[in-house]
Amino acid sequence: MQSFEIDTDDPKFLKWKKRQYKIAKSTNAKTKSGDFTYMFTPNGIGYSIIVKCNLTDQTIDMTDFSTW
């Protein structure tokens, strides 16, 4: 079984996440399905990681190309 990981302490991710909450708060956005969706897409040389904010519908690419 394949396992997937994301560095949630990455400064790039933390800055983006903080911005998403700020945008959501200013628009009174609410969701019942969780704040974020983590999408892992395996390919022949590694996997891509896309994180989607369910509050703002914005995404960030968190793929670590150094592991490819």
C-alpha positions, 0 to 999 in steps of 0.5 A, spaced: 500 500 500 502 506 498 503 512 503 502 519 502 505 525 506 505 532 506 509 537 510 503 541 514 509 545 517 512 548 510 512 556 511 509 556 504 503 552 506 502 555 513 502 562 509 497 560 504 492 557 509 492 563 514 490 567 508 485 562 506 482 563 513 482 570 512 479 570 506 473 566 508 472 570 515 471 576 510 466 573 506 463 569 512 464 562 508 462 556 511 463 549 509 460 542 513 465 538 509 472 540 512 476 546 511 481 542 506 481 537 501 488 533 500 489 530 493 495 526 492 496 523 484 501 518 483 504 518 477 510 514 474 516 518 478 512 520 484 506 523 486 503 530 486 500 534 492 494 539 491 491 542 497 484 545 496 481 550 501 473 548 501 472 555 504 475 559 498 475 554 492 483 556 491 488 551 491 496 550 492 500 545 489 505 542 494 508 537 490 515 536 492 519 535 486 526 534 490 523 527 491 522 525 484 
